[in-house]
């Protein structure tokens, strides 16, 4: 005889039935605890970096003076420890400030729910590197896709579930096509992905280059290092097509890279590696041209000043 199936009528428990409105409101509020830092583990494969920069130092000083004003968010793991979902900078600042505990909100979340919450809590940062978005969006996409395979998570009729990237777009604000481009960046080798982060390669050509095999990408990186130039969007598309047909060799990459780009005829090419040692590390790559032009202007003023001094000296000797 089959065991009778329990039916959940979603009825209020007896302990809640006799609560006052104030008690129910209090129960629904998040519970904040002081949790030892030693019991909190980092989020696995956390895609967002925690930089030890000036902003971090300001946060450390703020926490020393006023404590953690906004609690971090954690979830309880099966082993009894906690997993950090949001607040990685605050946790690091507490460690640097010499604290041993941190104010935290404990939430009951599954692994996939935690991934989505982690991305949602970080994507609004003022500065996010393309590589950070790429790995975060991929993690979120895979988590939401796994959730979508469960029929108990939605009441939508079969066949009417929105595409995962459509749902993500509504959450993070980037378009579906932009989300697809960022996720493809995870297929780039680290050297090329670093060039995307530094602004040397733009997102659209980087997307096309992600379809190259890893060996082809390494050959391309070597060509970039040798020439000091990066492929345009059109050149990246040509390389992708050659890769698809199996005709992308090192010589082919060189031929494509040596093609004259639009509006390039009236330009002077200088290898970035040749001028990098004259440019301070604080100058971002996309400001390099501006820095060089300013340096040339200052040098031109210096030469004119020296010319005037020499002319004045010659006039005095001629008297």
NUZATOR-472119 format. One line per 5 residues: number of its first residue (from 1); their letters; for each residue x, y, z of N, C-alpha, C. Coordinates in steps of 0.001 Angstrom, whole numbers, padded with zeros to 6 digits. Each point is the difference from the previous one (the first is absolute). Example, Ala and Ser with C-alpha at 12.3 -4.5 7.8 and 13.67 -1.06 7.14 Angstrom:
REM NUZATOR-472119
1	AS	013190 -005690 007800 -000890 001190 000000 000900 001200 000000 | -000350 001050 -000720 000820 001190 000060 -000770 001090 000730
END
This chain:
REM NUZATOR-472119
1	XXXXX	000845 -001205 000000 -000845 001205 000000 000875 001247 000000 | -000317 000873 -000941 000805 001209 -000108 -000260 000943 001159 | 001076 000643 000423 -000106 000978 001084 -000712 001245 -000503 | -000936 000516 000766 -000752 001180 -000420 000930 001183 -000171 | -000162 000690 -001103 000851 001155 -000304 -000413 001198 000839
6	XXXXX	000964 000609 000644 -000272 001174 000827 -000295 001207 -000879 | -001020 000716 000362 -000389 001182 -000763 000319 001240 000818 | 000779 000899 -000608 000374 001244 000665 -001005 001065 -000373 | -000870 000375 000957 -001023 001014 -000255 000501 001402 000280 | 001314 000112 000282 000603 001308 000239 -000700 000743 001132
11	XXXXX	-000454 -000776 001019 -000701 000608 001131 000991 000517 001018 | -000381 001005 000709 000846 000608 001020 000170 -000952 001181 | 001234 -000104 000512 000267 -000861 001148 -000688 000537 001243 | -000210 -000904 000988 -000687 000398 001219 000733 001108 000737 | 001373 -000021 -000055 000749 001029 000717 -000196 001363 -000629
16	XXXXX	-000275 000003 -001319 -000215 001283 -000676 -001458 000441 000092 | -000884 -000957 000214 -001423 000311 000011 -000366 000985 001104 | 000716 -000098 001139 -000328 000853 001134 000964 001172 000161 | 000831 000246 -001021 000914 001148 000034 -000747 001291 -000270 | 000520 001081 000558 -000519 001323 -000334 000627 000437 -001317
21	XXXXX	-000557 001036 -000616 000555 000514 -001257 001442 000446 000192 | 000286 000577 001154 001346 000473 000294 000979 -001169 000091 | -000452 -001103 000607 000855 -001185 000115 000260 -000637 -001360 | -001037 -000037 -000844 000189 -000551 -001345 000974 000847 -000797 | -000113 001325 000135 000896 000903 -000717 001439 -000197 000468
26	XXXXX	000161 -000173 001328 001335 -000192 000553 000602 -001322 -000491 | -000851 -001039 -000116 000498 -001305 -000441 000473 000039 -001448 | -000636 000853 -000810 000355 000076 -001422 001275 000802 -000249 | 000456 000724 001022 001216 000791 -000173 001223 -000911 -000063 | 001036 000408 -000760 001218 -000815 -000069 000681 -000079 001354
31	XXXXX	000570 -001149 000293 000684 -000209 001263 001486 000300 -000181 | 000508 000909 000810 001393 000420 -000090 000783 -000600 001161 | 001138 -000609 -000326 000836 -000631 001020 001437 000502 -000128 | 000734 -000054 001111 001441 000239 -000029 000681 -001353 -000171 | 000578 -000220 -001197 000580 -001301 -000330 001519 000129 -000080
36	XXXXX	000738 -000932 000620 001467 000040 -000086 000468 -000086 -001455 | 000964 000812 -000370 000532 -000015 -001367 000582 -001370 -000344 | 000510 -000690 001008 000623 -001305 -000228 -001007 -001066 -000422 | -001305 000285 000183 -001035 -000974 -000352 -000642 000292 -001348 | 000477 001069 -000679 -000592 000390 -001279 000956 -000325 -001141
41	XXXXX	-000468 -000797 -000958 000802 -000370 -001163 -000325 000913 -001177 | 000999 000241 -000856 -000214 000797 -001210 -000957 -000742 -000929 | -000685 000747 -000840 -000898 -000616 -000978 000843 -000737 -001044 | -000309 -001253 -000312 000811 -000764 -000963 000068 000694 -001364 | 001210 000147 -000523 000216 000626 -001322 -000600 001402 -000083
46	XXXXX	000087 000735 001095 -000556 001365 000017 000644 000827 -001112 | -000791 000529 -000944 000568 000649 -001184 000445 001449 000199 | -000404 000621 001093 000308 001414 000205 001231 000153 000898 | 000931 000803 -000443 001256 000168 000734 -000164 000941 001193 | 000791 -000250 001020 000059 000895 001155 001368 000668 -000040
51	XXXXX	000016 001276 -000387 001254 000724 -000190 000444 000696 001280 | 001285 -000099 000280 000562 000693 001168 000456 001387 -000437 | -000969 000853 -000310 000286 001331 -000520 -000345 001070 001039 | -000028 001259 -000451 -000310 001108 000914 -001413 -000115 000564 | -000943 -000455 -000827 -001377 -000159 000473 -000077 -001033 001116
56	XXXXX	000794 -001058 -000124 000014 -001012 001046 000538 000590 001305 | 001050 000811 -000098 000570 000612 001198 -001017 000915 000688 | -000792 000736 -000815 -001045 000856 000562 -001065 -000837 000703 | -000340 -001151 -000598 -000995 -000886 000607 000523 -000579 001312 | 001278 -000348 000036 000610 -000523 001220 -000087 001033 001123
61	XXXXX	000339 001247 -000314 -000050 001064 001010 -001423 000251 000470 | -000962 -000070 -000946 -001405 000208 000358 -000488 -001092 000941 | 000378 -001242 -000267 -000418 -001114 000848 000666 000080 001375 | 001244 000453 000056 000677 000171 001290 -000726 001017 000870 | -000530 001053 -000640 -000639 001076 000747 -001469 -000281 000298
66	XXXXX	-000726 -000567 -000992 -001456 -000128 000152 -000515 -001442 -000099 | 000885 -000929 -000293 -000448 -001373 -000151 -000609 -000236 -001377 | -000555 -001190 -000221 -000635 -000354 -001273 -001447 000486 000041 | -000303 001029 -000786 -001338 000591 000012 -001007 -000862 -000753 | 000439 -000612 -001115 -000880 -000870 -000786 000468 -001448 000162
71	XXXXX	-000817 -000869 000603 000432 -001386 000217 000298 -000723 -001311 | 000912 -000938 000039 000253 -000856 -001154 -001103 -001054 -000051 | -000076 -000713 -001101 -001004 -001062 -000147 000700 -001338 -000133 | -000453 -000972 000778 000594 -001339 -000035 -001122 -001034 -000045 | 000388 -001231 -000305 -000935 -001120 000117 000677 -001110 000778
76	XXXXX	-000801 -000788 000727 000520 -001095 000808 000272 -001193 -000901 | 001193 -000583 000121 000359 -001165 -000800 -000301 -001282 000772 | 000041 -001117 -000714 -000317 -001281 000623 000982 -000368 001110 | 001247 000501 -000127 001013 -000337 001007 -000039 000919 001217 | -001004 000902 000040 -000144 000883 001152 000710 001330 -000139
81	XXXXX	000865 000117 -001014 000678 001262 -000238 -000900 000908 -000858 | 000506 001213 -000280 -000778 000965 -000772 000712 000309 -001325 | -000799 000304 -001015 000538 000362 -001311 -000382 001450 -000287 | 000995 000807 -000333 -000223 001427 -000224 -000645 000221 -001367 | -001123 000712 -000027 -000711 000277 -001254 000281 001417 -000468
86	XXXXX	-000164 000953 000884 000331 001393 -000342 000723 000638 001180 | 000962 000881 -000330 000753 000673 001052 001442 -000433 000085 | 000578 -000432 -001135 001388 -000467 000008 000975 001130 000358 | -000290 001232 -000459 000861 001136 000335 -000109 000327 001490 | -001216 -000065 000535 -000191 000293 001423 000688 -001051 000874
91	XXXXX	-000078 -001261 -000413 000661 -001060 000773 001517 000203 -000019 | 000556 000309 -001163 001446 000234 -000100 000409 001205 000836 | -000831 001049 -000036 000304 001205 000783 -000002 -000307 001490 | -000923 -000854 000438 -000036 -000394 001411 001272 -000746 000382 | 000473 -000874 -000883 001241 -000731 000260 001169 000972 000128
96	XXXXX	000056 000981 -000919 001086 000985 000032 -000099 000914 001216 | -001224 000205 000477 -000203 000853 001172 000274 -000746 001305 | 000254 -001299 -000109 000312 -000782 001192 -001207 -000508 000769 | -001175 000024 -000628 -001199 -000502 000673 -000094 -001513 -000148 | -000704 -000648 000892 -000149 -001457 -000092 -001435 -000420 -000280
101	XXXXX	-000932 000959 -000008 -001402 -000302 -000315 -000556 001032 -000972 | -001134 -000341 -000639 -000643 000926 -000922 -001511 -000174 000093 | -000740 001097 -000129 -001462 -000053 -000001 -000456 -000634 -001303 | -000871 -001000 000093 -000404 -000731 -001197 -001474 -000399 000056 | -000638 000042 -001164 -001360 -000507 -000161 000100 -001420 -000544
106	XXXXX	-000613 -000934 000683 000025 -001399 -000434 -001273 -000294 -000791 | 000173 -000435 -001242 -001141 -000307 -000865 000003 -001476 -000369 | -001199 -000558 -000141 -000141 -001397 -000418 -000087 -000030 -001520 | 001082 -000410 -000636 000075 -000011 -001459 000631 -001292 -000485 | -000467 -000472 -001149 000649 -001137 -000638 001273 000501 -000678
111	XXXXX	000789 -000912 -000522 001246 000379 -000664 -000274 000918 -001189 | -000972 -000346 -000835 -000308 000815 -001178 -000611 001347 000390 | -000854 000003 001021 -000573 001262 000483 001098 000906 000536 | 001001 -000603 000641 001123 000780 000537 000813 000621 -001122 | 000213 -000739 -001093 000748 000534 -001148 -000711 001222 -000568
116	XXXXX	-001313 -000124 -000198 -000773 001111 -000562 000029 001203 000922 | -000160 -000237 001299 000037 001098 000982 001374 000649 000027 | 001056 -000799 -000126 001370 000528 000008 000223 000941 -001180 | -000438 -000404 -001196 000176 000844 -001179 -000845 001259 000115 | -001244 -000142 000441 -000894 001151 000138 000564 001043 000963
121	XXXXX	000679 -000450 001038 000511 000923 001017 001295 000691 -000429 | 000600 -000455 -001095 001286 000562 -000423 -000020 000720 -001344 | -001002 -000281 -000863 000066 000532 -001366 -000192 001515 -000065 | -000469 000618 001081 -000208 001445 -000001 001232 000773 000467 | 001135 -000695 000171 001230 000703 000362 000323 001059 -001042
126	XXXXX	000649 001080 000427 000327 001090 -000923 001041 -000429 -001031 | 000909 -000886 000404 001029 -000475 -000917 000029 -001522 -000007 | -000355 -000569 -001156 000027 -001455 -000164 000782 -000314 -001265 | 001016 -000834 000119 000802 -000382 -001152 -000800 -000939 -000906 | 000268 000023 -001309 -000687 -000921 -000914 000137 -001457 000422
131	XXXXX	001194 -000378 000487 000201 -001390 000419 -000881 -000349 001192 | -000225 000968 000903 -000850 -000237 001158 -001449 -000208 -000439 | -000466 000862 -000917 -001351 -000161 -000530 -000143 -001330 -000725 | 001016 -000352 -000776 -000042 -001231 -000786 -000218 -001213 000887 | 000831 -000154 001026 -000106 -001168 000874 -001261 000057 000869
136	XXXXX	-000389 001208 000439 -001206 000139 000822 -001242 -000348 -000816 | -000087 000514 -001223 -001157 -000287 -000849 -000078 -001483 -000343 | 001152 -000628 -000223 -000015 -001431 -000311 -000508 -000807 001188 | 000472 000347 001200 -000458 -000695 001202 -001501 000185 000190 | -000476 001226 -000202 -001418 000307 000171 -000836 -000725 -001050
141	XXXXX	000487 000005 -001249 -000711 -000661 -001102 -000175 -001484 000289 | 001077 -000657 000426 -000056 -001441 000255 -000901 -000316 001186 | 000037 000866 001028 -000860 -000217 001174 -001469 000158 -000360 | -000326 001045 -000769 -001388 000233 -000390 -000487 -001073 -000965 | 000895 -000491 -000830 -000374 -001068 -000928 -000331 -001270 000763
146	XXXXX	000798 -000303 001041 -000294 -001180 000821 -001341 000164 000719 | -000284 001215 000464 -001280 000240 000669 -001156 -000160 -000979 | 000223 000450 -001243 -001050 -000079 -001013 -000378 -001412 -000361 | 000894 -000951 000269 -000284 -001399 -000289 -000917 -000612 001042 | -000224 000716 001109 -000882 -000496 001049 -001407 000524 -000225
151	XXXXX	-000982 -000883 000012 -001378 000415 -000271 -000674 000606 001226 | 000630 -000115 001183 -000630 000498 001218 000363 001449 000296 | 000780 000635 -000911 000443 001361 000271 -000800 001041 -000778 | -000942 -000426 -000805 -000771 000956 -000788 -001390 -000545 -000271 | -000957 000910 -000143 -001362 -000419 -000318 -000320 000245 -001466
156	XXXXX	001010 000368 -000788 -000217 000284 -001416 -000371 -001279 -000736 | -000906 000090 -000975 -000366 -001173 -000799 001212 -000538 -000749 | 000006 -001300 -000328 001129 -000584 -000743 000260 000752 -001297 | 001291 000238 -000267 000371 000653 -001249 -000060 001504 000032 | -000390 000577 001176 -000117 001460 000058 001062 000638 000885
161	XXXXX	000949 -000800 000485 001035 000571 000852 000868 000964 -000797 | 000318 001171 000563 000860 000937 -000714 001414 -000534 -000116 | 000716 000433 -001025 001383 -000398 -000155 000801 000494 001195 | 001005 -000788 000376 000803 000343 001172 000631 001378 -000135 | 000538 000318 -001197 000643 001294 -000184 -001012 001142 000049
166	XXXXX	-001255 -000275 -000348 -001039 001036 000112 -000223 000344 001470 | -000097 -001033 000828 -000188 000221 001440 001209 000713 000590 | 001201 -000413 -000397 001212 000648 000480 000033 001463 -000407 | -000423 000273 -001218 000005 001382 -000502 -000857 000904 000869 | -001146 -000526 000451 -000887 000784 000857 000632 000275 001362
171	XXXXX	000895 -000882 000429 000631 000143 001316 001220 000917 -000053 | 000907 -000256 -000960 001283 000712 -000010 000009 001240 -000888 | -000982 000116 -000914 -000072 001212 -000814 000679 -000087 -001351 | 000948 -000923 -000187 000628 -000181 -001307 -000954 -000740 -000931 | 000118 000263 -001307 -000859 -000670 -000973 000371 -001467 -000110
176	XXXXX	-000890 -000788 -000604 000271 -001424 -000186 001264 -000217 -000821 | 000149 000767 -001087 001185 -000160 -000848 001267 000373 000749 | -000079 001026 000854 001166 000407 000792 000366 -001071 001014 | -001004 -000599 000608 000239 -001083 000950 000672 -001180 -000700 | -000490 -000332 -001208 000602 -001086 -000782 001468 000298 -000297
181	XXXXX	000307 001258 -000352 001391 000372 -000312 000891 -000166 001229 | -000505 000461 001140 000816 -000105 001223 000253 -001463 000357 | -001026 -000846 -000083 000176 -001409 000342 001020 -000660 -000929 | 000011 000391 -001278 000963 -000572 -000953 001436 000351 000377 | 000204 001105 000709 001354 000405 000383 000691 -001041 000868
186	XXXXX	-000788 -000844 000676 000599 -001024 000848 000726 -001057 -000836 | -000192 000013 -001326 000691 -000933 -000891 001365 000530 -000433 | 000326 001245 000375 001300 000568 -000367 001091 -000525 000930 | 001214 -000100 -000531 001130 -000350 000865 000259 001185 000930 | 000583 -000232 001181 000193 001082 000982 000741 001213 -000556
191	XXXXX	000982 -000231 -000874 000779 001128 -000534 -000872 000949 -000820 | -000887 -000555 -000830 -000878 000847 -000804 -001086 000639 000866 | -000486 -000736 000998 -001021 000563 000888 000579 001164 000799 | 001271 -000082 000374 000658 001115 000693 000052 001233 -000909 | 000171 -000219 -001300 000051 001118 -000942 -001373 000651 -000153
196	XXXXX	-001047 -000781 000180 -001357 000561 -000013 -000198 000847 001254 | 000463 -000505 001145 -000114 000747 001259 000748 001334 -000059 | 001159 000007 -000657 000815 001217 -000061 -000448 000948 -001103 | -000977 -000413 -000818 -000495 000868 -001058 000754 -000109 -001309 | 000950 -000912 -000093 000770 -000151 -001240 -000829 -000673 -001097
201	XXXXX	-000917 -000873 000409 -000917 -000647 -000946 -001422 000320 000437 | -000820 000472 -000933 -001383 000356 000316 -000869 -001253 000072 | -001212 000163 000534 -000881 -001139 000240 -000412 -000698 -001289 | -000345 000759 -001040 -000513 -000633 -001220 001057 -000861 -000702 | 001229 000512 -000237 001007 -000901 -000576 000366 -001145 000938
206	XXXXX	-000007 000252 001302 000315 -001055 000967 -001020 -001135 -000103 | -001260 000349 -000210 -001056 -001006 -000169 000304 -000901 -001196 | 000400 000604 -001128 000319 -000788 -001196 001225 -000880 000245 | 000996 000526 000683 001240 -000745 000257 -000228 -001180 000936 | -001080 000054 000792 -000267 -001088 000949 -000343 -001304 -000708
211	XXXXX	-000316 000056 -001300 -000338 -001196 -000765 001250 -000691 -000558 | 001159 000652 000138 001251 -000631 -000422 000378 -001089 000996 | 000712 -001008 -000473 000474 -001035 000917 001046 000603 000929 | 000306 -000695 001075 000982 000502 000960 001378 000157 -000658 | 000387 -000939 -000869 001292 000111 -000690 000008 001199 -000937
216	XXXXX	-001108 000242 -000684 -000094 001159 -000899 000053 001298 000793 | -000628 000012 001174 000031 001192 000853 001423 000280 000487 | 000734 -001043 000327 001388 000197 000453 000871 000529 -001136 | -000236 -000505 -001211 000737 000503 -001165 -000340 001467 -000242 | -001255 000357 000166 -000424 001395 -000160 000661 000881 001051
221	XXXXX	000035 -000469 001249 000622 000785 001057 001473 000250 -000308 | 000698 -001007 -000506 001399 000169 -000380 000136 001052 -001091 | -000937 -000009 -000963 000026 000982 -001089 -000246 001409 000521 | -000897 000108 000989 -000284 001301 000607 001233 000509 000741 | 000657 -000871 000748 001203 000369 000724 001096 000461 -000958
226	XXXXX	000118 -000668 -001132 001054 000328 -000963 -000276 001321 -000709 | -001259 000201 -000412 -000329 001189 -000798 -000397 001201 000840 | -000453 -000237 001232 -000475 001096 000835 -001370 000495 -000416 | -000676 -000710 -000928 -001320 000402 -000486 -001020 -001074 000362 | -001250 000405 000110 -001085 -000937 000290 -000975 -000029 -001173
231	XXXXX	-000695 -001122 -000219 -000910 -000105 -001146 -001249 000862 000159 | -000433 000564 -001122 -001255 000743 -000022 -001159 -000994 000002 | -001223 000512 000076 -001175 -000875 -000023 -000052 -000779 -001310 | 000251 000689 -001119 -000037 -000652 -001315 001084 -001068 -000105 | 001186 000282 000515 001089 -000975 -000038 -000322 -001207 000875
236	XXXXX	-000627 000240 001146 -000380 -001101 000891 -001023 -000910 -000675 | -000930 000601 -000742 -001007 -000794 -000726 000675 -000860 -001064 | 000987 000565 -000705 000734 -000766 -001011 000741 -001170 000632 | 000622 000223 001154 000709 -001075 000686 -000974 -001096 000435 | -001165 000401 000491 -001011 -000972 000411 -000424 -000860 -001183
241	XXXXX	-000200 000612 -001173 -000409 -000739 -001190 001101 -000961 -000455 | 001248 000471 000036 001124 -000862 -000373 000125 -001170 000972 | -000264 000269 001280 000057 -001060 001006 -001077 -001043 -000271 | -001178 000466 -000401 -001121 -000910 -000281 000318 -000937 -001159 | 000732 000521 -000991 000331 -000816 -001178 001327 -000745 000159
246	XXXXX	000668 000212 001141 001245 -000695 000265 001206 000578 -000714 | -000102 001261 -000444 001099 000609 -000762 000730 001097 000771 | -000244 000106 001310 000643 001053 000788 001356 -000493 000514 | 001046 000369 -000712 001368 -000348 000389 000687 001250 000552 | 001207 -000173 000522 000764 001139 000511 000236 001014 -001100
251	XXXXX	000296 -000479 -001223 000234 000910 -001123 -001273 000754 -000368 | -001145 -000696 000115 -001281 000655 -000307 -000291 001109 001002 | 000278 -000283 001275 -000207 001005 001047 000857 001225 -000288 | 001268 -000231 -000402 000898 001108 -000321 -000501 000820 -001172 | -000504 -000677 -001043 -000516 000713 -001176 -001207 000865 000370
256	XXXXX	-000890 -000559 000806 -001195 000757 000406 000392 001179 000888 | 000936 -000218 000914 000429 001059 000908 000717 001122 -000744 | 000666 -000319 -001113 000751 001009 -000753 -000857 000774 -000982 | -001275 -000410 -000129 -000889 000747 -000888 -000202 001405 000544 | -000103 000938 -000934 -000211 001396 000410 -001430 000183 000459
261	XXXXX	-000155 000509 001208 -001332 000245 000538 -000543 001315 -000529 | -001328 000178 000008 -000578 001275 -000435 000605 001174 000764 | 000265 001082 -000731 000560 001244 000571 001392 -000207 000588 | 000678 -001076 -000437 001309 -000276 000553 001114 000596 -000852 | -000307 000357 -001254 001034 000459 -000927 000695 001263 000481
266	XXXXX	-000726 000876 000719 000588 001261 000439 000487 -000074 001443 | 000203 -001211 000509 000449 -000164 001374 001430 -000511 000041 | 000664 000276 001113 001343 -000519 000248 -000132 -001091 001057 | 000493 -001180 -000300 -000104 -001120 000928 001223 -000056 000908 | -000242 -000111 001285 001063 -000149 000989 -000362 -001187 000886
271	XXXXX	000938 -000925 000172 -000275 -001153 000836 -000189 000430 001444 | -001082 -000468 000600 -000309 000371 001380 001132 -000415 000942 | 000581 -001172 -000256 001074 -000490 000874 001222 000918 -000025 | 000172 000766 -001111 001147 000905 -000099 -000180 001265 000829 | -001249 000414 000223 -000251 001245 000732 -000491 -000234 001428
276	XXXXX	-000341 -001242 000328 -000556 -000294 001320 000916 000447 001135 | 001316 -000139 -000177 000926 000342 001092 000051 001497 000283 | -000499 000822 -000938 000002 001451 000209 -001324 000494 000584 | -000960 -000902 000161 -001331 000389 000458 -000243 -000543 001407 | -000422 000842 000943 -000243 -000462 001376 -001048 -001106 000050
281	XXXXX	000128 -000916 000954 -000936 -001102 000151 -001414 000496 000299 | -000089 001215 000567 -001313 000532 000367 -000834 000431 -001205 | 000643 000109 -001184 -000718 000420 -001205 -000673 -001215 -000626 | -001367 -000036 -000082 -000685 -001138 -000608 000339 -000124 -001485 | -000161 -001196 -000547 000354 -000235 -001394 -000783 000914 -000945
286	XXXXX	-001316 000184 000273 -000812 000801 -000912 000332 001495 000066 | 000881 000407 000952 000425 001393 000101 001433 000190 -000507 | 000566 -001073 -000586 001389 000040 -000445 000220 001068 -001065 | -000852 000029 -001028 000155 000969 -001093 -000079 001431 000531 | -000958 000221 000917 -000158 001334 000597 001257 000394 000773
291	XXXXX	000575 -000967 000729 001206 000271 000783 001173 000329 -000926 | 000137 -000763 -001100 001102 000234 -000950 -000121 001373 -000637 | -001228 000388 -000391 -000205 001312 -000619 000356 001122 000982 | -000369 -000164 001258 000316 001013 001008 001514 000070 000211 | 000654 -001171 000016 001448 -000034 000176 000708 000694 -001168
296	XXXXX	-000509 -000230 -001219 000585 000646 -001174 -000186 001523 000054 | -001162 000418 000510 -000272 001433 000133 000974 000646 000988 | 000201 -000667 001143 000935 000515 001002 001417 000023 -000551 | 000377 -001052 -000732 001344 -000059 -000574 000190 001084 -001053 | -001060 000246 -000780 000070 001061 -001013 000200 001362 000661
301	XXXXX	-000700 000224 001115 000157 001260 000738 001418 000119 000561 | 000535 -001113 000454 001369 -000007 000518 000999 000354 -001099 | -000167 -000589 -001192 000908 000287 -001119 -000083 001471 -000408 | -001210 000555 000000 -000163 001409 -000361 000667 000892 001039 | -000131 -000386 001285 000648 000767 001058 001518 -000029 -000157
306	XXXXX	000548 -001177 -000332 001434 -000135 -000197 000456 000804 -001220 | -000837 000014 -001035 000347 000769 -001203 000054 001497 000307 | -000957 000480 000798 -000019 001410 000365 001213 000364 000860 | 000375 -000887 000924 001180 000232 000839 001256 000069 -000857 | 000109 -000921 -000961 001173 -000026 -000892 000064 001261 -000847
311	XXXXX	-001153 000447 -000456 -000057 001221 -000827 000412 001212 000819 | -000463 000095 001261 000339 001112 000857 001482 -000013 000318 | 000546 -001181 000200 001438 -000141 000281 000828 000453 -001206 | -000418 -000352 -001198 000714 000384 -001219 -000068 001510 -000192 | -001140 000615 000324 -000123 001455 -000151 000926 000742 000972
316	XXXX	000149 -000556 001224 000900 000634 000956 001434 -000095 -000457 | 000388 -001110 -000552 001387 -000168 -000479 000291 000880 -001206 | -001056 000316 -000770 000197 000799 -001217 000137 001492 000330 | -000308 000411 001212 000068 001407 000352 001450 000433 000233
END
